Amino acid sequence: MTRLAILEYPDPRLRTKAEPVSRFDADLSRLVDDMFETLYASRAIGLAATQVDAHVRLIVIDVSDDRSAPSVFINPEILLRRAIGMVEESCLSVPGVMGDVVRATKLRVRALDRHGVPFECDLEGLAAVCLQHEIDHLLGTLFVDRLSFWKRLKVRRELRRGGRAVAAAEPGGSLAPGA
Ligand SMILES: [Zn+2]
């Protein structure tokens, strides 16, 4: 397995819209394994293929404390969103930035597994928030795009200075480690 390089803001490749996966072959299997290697090495909870410059609709997630629950979502679709909450997020592709984002905290999701077998599942809390963050990556959207105007301005100014930008208005909500 190989640890992959992660694209960082403002790399324009992060704005690429991912294509659906249509071939479930050895190349895809290798990409899934390499993305998990990269996820665990980065101590993150989620990674979208877009972040490693592979522009297909593939997401890997593990929100467990002991890193024992790897989940693969290919061509994911959100069927139902419920229970809106404000959650503080961060992102491997926007290092040093945190910000509060409004997300659904309960989801019904349909996707394919790494073998192309369809499944549906319910996600809540951190897993639900993480999946929405990763689906945004597949669409070329970053979580900082979802911050309020003033917070975005602050983040941009801090990033230009090369410093650490904390856009969170107030403590609270659960912290989502890099995703
Ligand atoms: Zn991210």
Boltz pocket constraint, residues with backbone or C-beta under 6 A from the ligand:
constraints:
  - pocket:
      binder: B
      contacts: [[A, 46], [A, 90], [A, 91], [A, 92], [A, 93], [A, 133], [A, 137], [A, 178], [A, 179]]
      max_distance: 6.0
